[in-house]
């Protein structure tokens, strides 16, 4: 006995008209079956479209598949496929966007962590140990010309004046790489240290841009030729005589000293634009 395979579009009480494809077997109370081993070559020749079903949809009149029926079916399959693909793409891209933009970013380098949790800019990377030969390099993207604040925390034991690179010893060599994505040219750039958020740093807190050295080679920039430092009641470092155009990245290097290290302090970044 030849094997019988259920055709997905077989119907009850369907009668052949003497076609050569095969014969229909009428089983009471069950769907009909088609003997697929009869005249296979002709069946293959008549199957002109493939759809995601166990059997191709054929033109053979014995199976009752007209061209109009086939086109309607293929239209539905194509529409469902396109809608499903678009929905999946949107869901996937949305999830990716959320994962990249939600929440602050905290990165570790050397004995510290660095965070953009106060908002207004994006911290993109941090590396290095914080020594003169291997400064901590922080890359950031500023989307406006408004001041923003970087949060810096100690993540290692605090031991002032220690020679070990594995602890917070009060000396932190930094290089800040800043992408100007504000749409405006910057003609100056200022950094300010704060031990307490939004409060000026004073002499007694021990925090400064290497205040005890009058001539410090650690302060430099590839975008500005000059700098000046202001002390008491602030600790500010202003880069001048240069320009940082939109979509350009500027590099700023300096040494932060803290003779009474605390577990957290702040670095304000303040770009300056031409006055109107």
C-alpha positions, 0 to 999 in steps of 0.5 A: 500500500502506498503511503498517504499524506494529508494535504493541508488544503484537502476538503471533505467530499471533493471529487476528481474530474478524472485528472491525472495527478492522483486520486482522492480517498474519501474517508468518512468523518475525516479529511481527505487524503491525496496519494502523492506518489502518482504522477509526481513529475506532473505535480512538480511541474504544476507547482509554481509557488512555494509558501511556508507550508508542508506542501507547495500550492499547485495549480492542478485543478484536482486539488482545487487551488485556483490562481486567485486562491493562491494569490490571496494566500501569498498576499496574506503570508507576505503581509504577515511576514512584513508586519512581523519583521517590522515589529521585531525590528522596532522592538529590538532597536528600541531595547538597544536604544534604552540600554544605551541611554538609560541611567548614569555611566560610572567607569573605573580607572586607577584608584577612582571611579568617574560618573556622569550621574549629574547629567548634561554630558556623556562619559564614554571611556576612562583608562589609565592609572593616574600617574605621570607616565600613565595618566587617567584619560577620560573621554566625554561628549558635551551636547551643550555649552552649559557647565557640567559636573563630573563626580569622582570617587575613591575606590581604593584605600586612602593613604596620603603621600603613599608611593603605591599606585594601588591607593588614593595618595592625593596625586591624580594626573588627568587628561580630559578628552572632550568632544564638542557636540554643542553646535557652538565654537568654544573660545575658552574652557574652564575646569573647577574643583569642588570638594562639596558640590556647588561650593567653592574650594578653599585653601583648607580643604587641600584640593587644587590644580597643583597649587603649590607649584608656580610652574607646572608642566603638567598643565597643557592643551592641544586646543588652547595655547595659554592657561591661568589658575585662580585660587581662593576662594575657588580652585579654577583652571582656565584655558585661553587663546584657542578655539574648539570647533563643533564636532572637534575633540580637545585634550586638556591635561593637568594634575589634581592634588589633594593633601587631605583626600576625601572619598568624593570630589567634583570636577566642573567643566565649563566651556565658553562661547563668544559673547554676542 
